[in-house]
C-alpha cells in the first residue's frame, strides 16, 4: 500500500508533512507500526483480547 501526497500550490513542507501524518493516522498505519514494534507472545495477545471483551461496553 502506497500513500501519495501531491503538493498543492504554495504549500510548505510542514503542511505536506501534517497532511501525510493525518492520512497515515486515518489509514491506521501508525497504530499498526506501534503494534508490530515489539513481539507479543500469542498467550499475551489472547489475554489482552479477553480483557478487552470483558470490559463494559460503555467505554
CHARMM internal coordinates of N, CA and C (Angstrom, degrees):
IC EDIT
DIST 1 N 1 CA 1.4387
DIST 1 CA 1 C 1.5219
ANGL 1 N 1 CA 1 C 108.35
DIST 1 C 2 N 1.3028
ANGL 1 CA 1 C 2 N 116.31
DIHE 1 N 1 CA 1 C 2 N 127.92
DIST 2 N 2 CA 1.4560
ANGL 1 C 2 N 2 CA 120.86
DIHE 1 CA 1 C 2 N 2 CA -179.62
DIST 2 CA 2 C 1.5245
ANGL 2 N 2 CA 2 C 109.51
DIHE 1 C 2 N 2 CA 2 C -118.01
DIST 2 C 3 N 1.3084
ANGL 2 CA 2 C 3 N 115.50
DIHE 2 N 2 CA 2 C 3 N 135.66
DIST 3 N 3 CA 1.4557
ANGL 2 C 3 N 3 CA 120.78
DIHE 2 CA 2 C 3 N 3 CA 176.33
DIST 3 CA 3 C 1.5182
ANGL 3 N 3 CA 3 C 106.98
DIHE 2 C 3 N 3 CA 3 C -105.87
DIST 3 C 4 N 1.3009
ANGL 3 CA 3 C 4 N 115.55
DIHE 3 N 3 CA 3 C 4 N 126.45
DIST 4 N 4 CA 1.4640
ANGL 3 C 4 N 4 CA 119.97
DIHE 3 CA 3 C 4 N 4 CA -179.60
DIST 4 CA 4 C 1.5164
ANGL 4 N 4 CA 4 C 109.13
DIHE 3 C 4 N 4 CA 4 C -118.20
DIST 4 C 5 N 1.2980
ANGL 4 CA 4 C 5 N 115.15
DIHE 4 N 4 CA 4 C 5 N 134.23
DIST 5 N 5 CA 1.4531
ANGL 4 C 5 N 5 CA 122.11
DIHE 4 CA 4 C 5 N 5 CA 177.77
DIST 5 CA 5 C 1.5245
ANGL 5 N 5 CA 5 C 106.78
DIHE 4 C 5 N 5 CA 5 C -121.72
DIST 5 C 6 N 1.3183
ANGL 5 CA 5 C 6 N 117.02
DIHE 5 N 5 CA 5 C 6 N 122.87
DIST 6 N 6 CA 1.4580
ANGL 5 C 6 N 6 CA 120.72
DIHE 5 CA 5 C 6 N 6 CA 176.19
DIST 6 CA 6 C 1.5125
ANGL 6 N 6 CA 6 C 108.47
DIHE 5 C 6 N 6 CA 6 C -99.80
DIST 6 C 7 N 1.3036
ANGL 6 CA 6 C 7 N 114.53
DIHE 6 N 6 CA 6 C 7 N 138.29
DIST 7 N 7 CA 1.4496
ANGL 6 C 7 N 7 CA 120.43
DIHE 6 CA 6 C 7 N 7 CA -179.45
DIST 7 CA 7 C 1.5216
ANGL 7 N 7 CA 7 C 110.09
DIHE 6 C 7 N 7 CA 7 C -70.43
DIST 7 C 8 N 1.3181
ANGL 7 CA 7 C 8 N 114.97
DIHE 7 N 7 CA 7 C 8 N 133.21
DIST 8 N 8 CA 1.4563
ANGL 7 C 8 N 8 CA 120.29
DIHE 7 CA 7 C 8 N 8 CA 173.91
DIST 8 CA 8 C 1.5211
ANGL 8 N 8 CA 8 C 107.44
DIHE 7 C 8 N 8 CA 8 C -87.65
DIST 8 C 9 N 1.2903
ANGL 8 CA 8 C 9 N 117.38
DIHE 8 N 8 CA 8 C 9 N 160.36
DIST 9 N 9 CA 1.4590
ANGL 8 C 9 N 9 CA 121.05
DIHE 8 CA 8 C 9 N 9 CA -177.02
DIST 9 CA 9 C 1.5220
ANGL 9 N 9 CA 9 C 112.66
DIHE 8 C 9 N 9 CA 9 C -57.74
DIST 9 C 10 N 1.3201
ANGL 9 CA 9 C 10 N 116.62
DIHE 9 N 9 CA 9 C 10 N 123.38
DIST 10 N 10 CA 1.4504
ANGL 9 C 10 N 10 CA 121.80
DIHE 9 CA 9 C 10 N 10 CA 176.93
DIST 10 CA 10 C 1.5186
ANGL 10 N 10 CA 10 C 114.95
DIHE 9 C 10 N 10 CA 10 C 73.90
DIST 10 C 11 N 1.3355
ANGL 10 CA 10 C 11 N 117.65
DIHE 10 N 10 CA 10 C 11 N 15.54
DIST 11 N 11 CA 1.4648
ANGL 10 C 11 N 11 CA 120.87
DIHE 10 CA 10 C 11 N 11 CA -178.47
DIST 11 CA 11 C 1.5282
ANGL 11 N 11 CA 11 C 109.86
DIHE 10 C 11 N 11 CA 11 C -85.14
DIST 11 C 12 N 1.3325
ANGL 11 CA 11 C 12 N 116.10
DIHE 11 N 11 CA 11 C 12 N 133.97
DIST 12 N 12 CA 1.4596
ANGL 11 C 12 N 12 CA 120.02
DIHE 11 CA 11 C 12 N 12 CA -178.68
DIST 12 CA 12 C 1.5322
ANGL 12 N 12 CA 12 C 110.35
DIHE 11 C 12 N 12 CA 12 C -80.47
DIST 12 C 13 N 1.3202
ANGL 12 CA 12 C 13 N 114.87
DIHE 12 N 12 CA 12 C 13 N 167.57
DIST 13 N 13 CA 1.4620
ANGL 12 C 13 N 13 CA 121.11
DIHE 12 CA 12 C 13 N 13 CA 179.53
DIST 13 CA 13 C 1.5280
ANGL 13 N 13 CA 13 C 110.21
DIHE 12 C 13 N 13 CA 13 C -64.11
DIST 13 C 14 N 1.3387
ANGL 13 CA 13 C 14 N 116.58
DIHE 13 N 13 CA 13 C 14 N -37.14
DIST 14 N 14 CA 1.4632
ANGL 13 C 14 N 14 CA 120.35
DIHE 13 CA 13 C 14 N 14 CA 179.52
DIST 14 CA 14 C 1.5302
ANGL 14 N 14 CA 14 C 110.81
DIHE 13 C 14 N 14 CA 14 C -62.74
DIST 14 C 15 N 1.3222
ANGL 14 CA 14 C 15 N 116.16
DIHE 14 N 14 CA 14 C 15 N -40.75
DIST 15 N 15 CA 1.4695
ANGL 14 C 15 N 15 CA 119.97
DIHE 14 CA 14 C 15 N 15 CA 178.75
DIST 15 CA 15 C 1.5255
ANGL 15 N 15 CA 15 C 110.95
DIHE 14 C 15 N 15 CA 15 C -67.08
DIST 15 C 16 N 1.3274
ANGL 15 CA 15 C 16 N 116.35
DIHE 15 N 15 CA 15 C 16 N -38.73
DIST 16 N 16 CA 1.4683
ANGL 15 C 16 N 16 CA 120.54
DIHE 15 CA 15 C 16 N 16 CA 176.56
DIST 16 CA 16 C 1.5242
ANGL 16 N 16 CA 16 C 110.76
DIHE 15 C 16 N 16 CA 16 C -61.10
DIST 16 C 17 N 1.3338
ANGL 16 CA 16 C 17 N 115.95
DIHE 16 N 16 CA 16 C 17 N -46.18
DIST 17 N 17 CA 1.4597
ANGL 16 C 17 N 17 CA 120.16
DIHE 16 CA 16 C 17 N 17 CA -179.78
DIST 17 CA 17 C 1.5271
ANGL 17 N 17 CA 17 C 111.03
DIHE 16 C 17 N 17 CA 17 C -63.41
DIST 17 C 18 N 1.3231
ANGL 17 CA 17 C 18 N 117.28
DIHE 17 N 17 CA 17 C 18 N -39.12
DIST 18 N 18 CA 1.4597
ANGL 17 C 18 N 18 CA 121.16
DIHE 17 CA 17 C 18 N 18 CA 178.84
DIST 18 CA 18 C 1.5356
ANGL 18 N 18 CA 18 C 110.58
DIHE 17 C 18 N 18 CA 18 C -62.31
DIST 18 C 19 N 1.3500
ANGL 18 CA 18 C 19 N 116.14
DIHE 18 N 18 CA 18 C 19 N -43.78
DIST 19 N 19 CA 1.4632
ANGL 18 C 19 N 19 CA 119.66
DIHE 18 CA 18 C 19 N 19 CA 177.93
DIST 19 CA 19 C 1.5239
ANGL 19 N 19 CA 19 C 111.24
DIHE 18 C 19 N 19 CA 19 C -65.02
DIST 19 C 20 N 1.3442
ANGL 19 CA 19 C 20 N 116.38
DIHE 19 N 19 CA 19 C 20 N -40.12
DIST 20 N 20 CA 1.4601
ANGL 19 C 20 N 20 CA 120.54
DIHE 19 CA 19 C 20 N 20 CA 178.98
DIST 20 CA 20 C 1.5220
ANGL 20 N 20 CA 20 C 111.41
DIHE 19 C 20 N 20 CA 20 C -62.12
DIST 20 C 21 N 1.3394
ANGL 20 CA 20 C 21 N 116.76
DIHE 20 N 20 CA 20 C 21 N -45.53
DIST 21 N 21 CA 1.4583
ANGL 20 C 21 N 21 CA 120.63
DIHE 20 CA 20 C 21 N 21 CA 179.90
DIST 21 CA 21 C 1.5214
ANGL 21 N 21 CA 21 C 111.60
DIHE 20 C 21 N 21 CA 21 C -62.86
DIST 21 C 22 N 1.3263
ANGL 21 CA 21 C 22 N 117.15
DIHE 21 N 21 CA 21 C 22 N -40.83
DIST 22 N 22 CA 1.4637
ANGL 21 C 22 N 22 CA 120.89
DIHE 21 CA 21 C 22 N 22 CA 178.21
DIST 22 CA 22 C 1.5274
ANGL 22 N 22 CA 22 C 110.48
DIHE 21 C 22 N 22 CA 22 C -63.34
DIST 22 C 23 N 1.3328
ANGL 22 CA 22 C 23 N 116.17
DIHE 22 N 22 CA 22 C 23 N -41.55
DIST 23 N 23 CA 1.4593
ANGL 22 C 23 N 23 CA 120.18
DIHE 22 CA 22 C 23 N 23 CA 179.21
DIST 23 CA 23 C 1.5282
ANGL 23 N 23 CA 23 C 110.94
DIHE 22 C 23 N 23 CA 23 C -64.01
DIST 23 C 24 N 1.3288
ANGL 23 CA 23 C 24 N 116.96
DIHE 23 N 23 CA 23 C 24 N -41.76
DIST 24 N 24 CA 1.4660
ANGL 23 C 24 N 24 CA 120.74
DIHE 23 CA 23 C 24 N 24 CA 178.28
DIST 24 CA 24 C 1.5213
ANGL 24 N 24 CA 24 C 110.49
DIHE 23 C 24 N 24 CA 24 C -63.30
DIST 24 C 25 N 1.3207
ANGL 24 CA 24 C 25 N 116.84
DIHE 24 N 24 CA 24 C 25 N -42.21
DIST 25 N 25 CA 1.4668
ANGL 24 C 25 N 25 CA 121.17
DIHE 24 CA 24 C 25 N 25 CA 179.30
DIST 25 CA 25 C 1.5279
ANGL 25 N 25 CA 25 C 109.93
DIHE 24 C 25 N 25 CA 25 C -63.67
DIST 25 C 26 N 1.3148
ANGL 25 CA 25 C 26 N 116.32
DIHE 25 N 25 CA 25 C 26 N -42.66
DIST 26 N 26 CA 1.4652
ANGL 25 C 26 N 26 CA 121.40
DIHE 25 CA 25 C 26 N 26 CA -179.59
DIST 26 CA 26 C 1.5337
ANGL 26 N 26 CA 26 C 111.20
DIHE 25 C 26 N 26 CA 26 C -62.90
DIST 26 C 27 N 1.3134
ANGL 26 CA 26 C 27 N 116.33
DIHE 26 N 26 CA 26 C 27 N -39.18
DIST 27 N 27 CA 1.4637
ANGL 26 C 27 N 27 CA 121.31
DIHE 26 CA 26 C 27 N 27 CA -179.46
DIST 27 CA 27 C 1.5240
ANGL 27 N 27 CA 27 C 112.46
DIHE 26 C 27 N 27 CA 27 C -77.84
DIST 27 C 28 N 1.3258
ANGL 27 CA 27 C 28 N 117.85
DIHE 27 N 27 CA 27 C 28 N -10.56
DIST 28 N 28 CA 1.4606
ANGL 27 C 28 N 28 CA 121.18
DIHE 27 CA 27 C 28 N 28 CA 179.37
DIST 28 CA 28 C 1.5107
ANGL 28 N 28 CA 28 C 113.99
DIHE 27 C 28 N 28 CA 28 C 83.64
DIST 28 C 29 N 1.3074
ANGL 28 CA 28 C 29 N 117.15
DIHE 28 N 28 CA 28 C 29 N 14.39
DIST 29 N 29 CA 1.4685
ANGL 28 C 29 N 29 CA 119.96
DIHE 28 CA 28 C 29 N 29 CA -177.67
DIST 29 CA 29 C 1.5182
ANGL 29 N 29 CA 29 C 111.90
DIHE 28 C 29 N 29 CA 29 C -70.18
DIST 29 C 30 N 1.3238
ANGL 29 CA 29 C 30 N 117.51
DIHE 29 N 29 CA 29 C 30 N -40.44
DIST 30 N 30 CA 1.4583
ANGL 29 C 30 N 30 CA 118.95
DIHE 29 CA 29 C 30 N 30 CA -177.63
DIST 30 CA 30 C 1.5209
ANGL 30 N 30 CA 30 C 110.97
DIHE 29 C 30 N 30 CA 30 C -65.11
DIST 30 C 31 N 1.3116
ANGL 30 CA 30 C 31 N 116.44
DIHE 30 N 30 CA 30 C 31 N -39.02
DIST 31 N 31 CA 1.4662
ANGL 30 C 31 N 31 CA 120.32
DIHE 30 CA 30 C 31 N 31 CA 178.44
DIST 31 CA 31 C 1.5256
ANGL 31 N 31 CA 31 C 110.05
DIHE 30 C 31 N 31 CA 31 C -65.02
DIST 31 C 32 N 1.3195
ANGL 31 CA 31 C 32 N 116.65
DIHE 31 N 31 CA 31 C 32 N -40.97
DIST 32 N 32 CA 1.4571
ANGL 31 C 32 N 32 CA 121.48
DIHE 31 CA 31 C 32 N 32 CA -179.66
DIST 32 CA 32 C 1.5236
ANGL 32 N 32 CA 32 C 110.87
DIHE 31 C 32 N 32 CA 32 C -66.17
DIST 32 C 33 N 1.3125
ANGL 32 CA 32 C 33 N 117.85
DIHE 32 N 32 CA 32 C 33 N -41.11
DIST 33 N 33 CA 1.4654
ANGL 32 C 33 N 33 CA 121.61
DIHE 32 CA 32 C 33 N 33 CA 179.49
DIST 33 CA 33 C 1.5194
ANGL 33 N 33 CA 33 C 110.05
DIHE 32 C 33 N 33 CA 33 C -63.67
DIST 33 C 34 N 1.3361
ANGL 33 CA 33 C 34 N 116.60
DIHE 33 N 33 CA 33 C 34 N -44.05
DIST 34 N 34 CA 1.4607
ANGL 33 C 34 N 34 CA 120.02
DIHE 33 CA 33 C 34 N 34 CA 179.61
DIST 34 CA 34 C 1.5283
ANGL 34 N 34 CA 34 C 110.60
DIHE 33 C 34 N 34 CA 34 C -64.31
DIST 34 C 35 N 1.3313
ANGL 34 CA 34 C 35 N 116.02
DIHE 34 N 34 CA 34 C 35 N -38.28
DIST 35 N 35 CA 1.4609
ANGL 34 C 35 N 35 CA 120.42
DIHE 34 CA 34 C 35 N 35 CA -179.19
DIST 35 CA 35 C 1.5294
ANGL 35 N 35 CA 35 C 111.04
DIHE 34 C 35 N 35 CA 35 C -65.23
DIST 35 C 36 N 1.3164
ANGL 35 CA 35 C 36 N 117.28
DIHE 35 N 35 CA 35 C 36 N -36.44
DIST 36 N 36 CA 1.4644
ANGL 35 C 36 N 36 CA 121.82
DIHE 35 CA 35 C 36 N 36 CA -177.35
DIST 36 CA 36 C 1.5228
ANGL 36 N 36 CA 36 C 113.68
DIHE 35 C 36 N 36 CA 36 C -89.27
DIST 36 C 37 N 1.3169
ANGL 36 CA 36 C 37 N 117.42
DIHE 36 N 36 CA 36 C 37 N -0.68
DIST 37 N 37 CA 1.4618
ANGL 36 C 37 N 37 CA 120.45
DIHE 36 CA 36 C 37 N 37 CA -176.42
DIST 37 CA 37 C 1.5267
ANGL 37 N 37 CA 37 C 111.72
DIHE 36 C 37 N 37 CA 37 C -64.55
DIST 37 C 38 N 1.3276
ANGL 37 CA 37 C 38 N 117.74
DIHE 37 N 37 CA 37 C 38 N -34.37
DIST 38 N 38 CA 1.4527
ANGL 37 C 38 N 38 CA 122.40
DIHE 37 CA 37 C 38 N 38 CA -179.00
DIST 38 CA 38 C 1.5098
ANGL 38 N 38 CA 38 C 109.69
DIHE 37 C 38 N 38 CA 38 C -128.01
DIST 38 C 39 N 1.3235
ANGL 38 CA 38 C 39 N 116.35
DIHE 38 N 38 CA 38 C 39 N 145.23
DIST 39 N 39 CA 1.4559
ANGL 38 C 39 N 39 CA 120.40
DIHE 38 CA 38 C 39 N 39 CA 178.89
DIST 39 CA 39 C 1.5170
ANGL 39 N 39 CA 39 C 109.43
DIHE 38 C 39 N 39 CA 39 C -71.46
DIST 39 C 40 N 1.3187
ANGL 39 CA 39 C 40 N 114.95
DIHE 39 N 39 CA 39 C 40 N 136.36
DIST 40 N 40 CA 1.4576
ANGL 39 C 40 N 40 CA 120.77
DIHE 39 CA 39 C 40 N 40 CA 177.48
DIST 40 CA 40 C 1.5237
ANGL 40 N 40 CA 40 C 108.07
DIHE 39 C 40 N 40 CA 40 C -120.48
DIST 40 C 41 N 1.3189
ANGL 40 CA 40 C 41 N 115.85
DIHE 40 N 40 CA 40 C 41 N 124.72
DIST 41 N 41 CA 1.4525
ANGL 40 C 41 N 41 CA 119.18
DIHE 40 CA 40 C 41 N 41 CA -179.13
DIST 41 CA 41 C 1.5279
ANGL 41 N 41 CA 41 C 109.53
DIHE 40 C 41 N 41 CA 41 C -64.23
DIST 41 C 42 N 1.3357
ANGL 41 CA 41 C 42 N 117.94
DIHE 41 N 41 CA 41 C 42 N 148.38
DIST 42 N 42 CA 1.4590
ANGL 41 C 42 N 42 CA 120.55
DIHE 41 CA 41 C 42 N 42 CA 179.78
DIST 42 CA 42 C 1.5248
ANGL 42 N 42 CA 42 C 113.04
DIHE 41 C 42 N 42 CA 42 C -56.98
DIST 42 C 43 N 1.3364
ANGL 42 CA 42 C 43 N 117.76
DIHE 42 N 42 CA 42 C 43 N -35.72
DIST 43 N 43 CA 1.4634
ANGL 42 C 43 N 43 CA 119.82
DIHE 42 CA 42 C 43 N 43 CA 179.71
DIST 43 CA 43 C 1.5304
ANGL 43 N 43 CA 43 C 110.67
DIHE 42 C 43 N 43 CA 43 C -66.12
DIST 43 C 44 N 1.3325
ANGL 43 CA 43 C 44 N 117.16
DIHE 43 N 43 CA 43 C 44 N -37.18
DIST 44 N 44 CA 1.4680
ANGL 43 C 44 N 44 CA 120.47
DIHE 43 CA 43 C 44 N 44 CA 177.40
DIST 44 CA 44 C 1.5244
ANGL 44 N 44 CA 44 C 110.50
DIHE 43 C 44 N 44 CA 44 C -67.81
DIST 44 C 45 N 1.3196
ANGL 44 CA 44 C 45 N 116.76
DIHE 44 N 44 CA 44 C 45 N -38.71
DIST 45 N 45 CA 1.4672
ANGL 44 C 45 N 45 CA 121.42
DIHE 44 CA 44 C 45 N 45 CA 178.94
DIST 45 CA 45 C 1.5314
ANGL 45 N 45 CA 45 C 110.20
DIHE 44 C 45 N 45 CA 45 C -62.79
DIST 45 C 46 N 1.3443
ANGL 45 CA 45 C 46 N 116.63
DIHE 45 N 45 CA 45 C 46 N -42.99
DIST 46 N 46 CA 1.4668
ANGL 45 C 46 N 46 CA 120.83
DIHE 45 CA 45 C 46 N 46 CA 178.91
DIST 46 CA 46 C 1.5220
ANGL 46 N 46 CA 46 C 110.87
DIHE 45 C 46 N 46 CA 46 C -65.59
DIST 46 C 47 N 1.3352
ANGL 46 CA 46 C 47 N 116.45
DIHE 46 N 46 CA 46 C 47 N -41.49
DIST 47 N 47 CA 1.4648
ANGL 46 C 47 N 47 CA 120.60
DIHE 46 CA 46 C 47 N 47 CA 179.90
DIST 47 CA 47 C 1.5294
ANGL 47 N 47 CA 47 C 110.26
DIHE 46 C 47 N 47 CA 47 C -61.81
DIST 47 C 48 N 1.3362
ANGL 47 CA 47 C 48 N 116.51
DIHE 47 N 47 CA 47 C 48 N -43.03
DIST 48 N 48 CA 1.4613
ANGL 47 C 48 N 48 CA 120.37
DIHE 47 CA 47 C 48 N 48 CA 179.43
DIST 48 CA 48 C 1.5321
ANGL 48 N 48 CA 48 C 110.89
DIHE 47 C 48 N 48 CA 48 C -64.96
DIST 48 C 49 N 1.3261
ANGL 48 CA 48 C 49 N 116.71
DIHE 48 N 48 CA 48 C 49 N -39.00
DIST 49 N 49 CA 1.4662
ANGL 48 C 49 N 49 CA 120.60
DIHE 48 CA 48 C 49 N 49 CA 178.33
DIST 49 CA 49 C 1.5306
ANGL 49 N 49 CA 49 C 111.12
DIHE 48 C 49 N 49 CA 49 C -65.42
DIST 49 C 50 N 1.3307
ANGL 49 CA 49 C 50 N 117.10
DIHE 49 N 49 CA 49 C 50 N -39.28
DIST 50 N 50 CA 1.4809
ANGL 49 C 50 N 50 CA 119.75
DIHE 49 CA 49 C 50 N 50 CA 178.16
DIST 50 CA 50 C 1.5267
ANGL 50 N 50 CA 50 C 110.83
DIHE 49 C 50 N 50 CA 50 C -65.09
DIST 50 C 51 N 1.3465
ANGL 50 CA 50 C 51 N 116.35
DIHE 50 N 50 CA 50 C 51 N -41.51
DIST 51 N 51 CA 1.4695
ANGL 50 C 51 N 51 CA 119.45
DIHE 50 CA 50 C 51 N 51 CA 178.65
DIST 51 CA 51 C 1.5178
ANGL 51 N 51 CA 51 C 110.75
DIHE 50 C 51 N 51 CA 51 C -63.77
DIST 51 C 52 N 1.3194
ANGL 51 CA 51 C 52 N 117.10
DIHE 51 N 51 CA 51 C 52 N -39.76
DIST 52 N 52 CA 1.4675
ANGL 51 C 52 N 52 CA 120.93
DIHE 51 CA 51 C 52 N 52 CA 179.73
DIST 52 CA 52 C 1.5281
ANGL 52 N 52 CA 52 C 110.66
DIHE 51 C 52 N 52 CA 52 C -65.33
DIST 52 C 53 N 1.3321
ANGL 52 CA 52 C 53 N 116.82
DIHE 52 N 52 CA 52 C 53 N -38.26
DIST 53 N 53 CA 1.4599
ANGL 52 C 53 N 53 CA 121.01
DIHE 52 CA 52 C 53 N 53 CA 179.83
DIST 53 CA 53 C 1.5220
ANGL 53 N 53 CA 53 C 111.14
DIHE 52 C 53 N 53 CA 53 C -71.17
DIST 53 C 54 N 1.3284
ANGL 53 CA 53 C 54 N 117.72
DIHE 53 N 53 CA 53 C 54 N -29.95
DIST 54 N 54 CA 1.4589
ANGL 53 C 54 N 54 CA 120.92
DIHE 53 CA 53 C 54 N 54 CA -177.73
DIST 54 CA 54 C 1.5258
ANGL 54 N 54 CA 54 C 112.72
DIHE 53 C 54 N 54 CA 54 C -81.94
DIST 54 C 55 N 1.3264
ANGL 54 CA 54 C 55 N 116.88
DIHE 54 N 54 CA 54 C 55 N -13.75
DIST 55 N 55 CA 1.4636
ANGL 54 C 55 N 55 CA 119.75
DIHE 54 CA 54 C 55 N 55 CA -179.81
DIST 55 CA 55 C 1.5163
ANGL 55 N 55 CA 55 C 111.09
DIHE 54 C 55 N 55 CA 55 C -65.75
DIST 55 C 56 N 1.3262
ANGL 55 CA 55 C 56 N 117.24
DIHE 55 N 55 CA 55 C 56 N 148.08
DIST 56 N 56 CA 1.4643
ANGL 55 C 56 N 56 CA 119.82
DIHE 55 CA 55 C 56 N 56 CA 174.34
DIST 56 CA 56 C 1.5231
ANGL 56 N 56 CA 56 C 110.04
DIHE 55 C 56 N 56 CA 56 C -61.86
DIST 56 C 57 N 1.3089
ANGL 56 CA 56 C 57 N 116.55
DIHE 56 N 56 CA 56 C 57 N 143.45
DIST 57 N 57 CA 1.4583
ANGL 56 C 57 N 57 CA 120.72
DIHE 56 CA 56 C 57 N 57 CA -174.87
DIST 57 CA 57 C 1.5222
ANGL 57 N 57 CA 57 C 112.45
DIHE 56 C 57 N 57 CA 57 C -75.19
DIST 57 C 58 N 1.3139
ANGL 57 CA 57 C 58 N 119.52
DIHE 57 N 57 CA 57 C 58 N -5.66
DIST 58 N 58 CA 1.4525
ANGL 57 C 58 N 58 CA 122.65
DIHE 57 CA 57 C 58 N 58 CA -179.69
DIST 58 CA 58 C 1.5140
ANGL 58 N 58 CA 58 C 113.99
DIHE 57 C 58 N 58 CA 58 C -72.93
DIST 58 C 59 N 1.3241
ANGL 58 CA 58 C 59 N 118.57
DIHE 58 N 58 CA 58 C 59 N -10.38
DIST 59 N 59 CA 1.4687
ANGL 58 C 59 N 59 CA 121.86
DIHE 58 CA 58 C 59 N 59 CA -177.52
DIST 59 CA 59 C 1.4719
ANGL 59 N 59 CA 59 C 112.56
DIHE 58 C 59 N 59 CA 59 C -93.97
END
COOR INIT
IC SEED 1 N 1 CA 1 C
IC BUILD
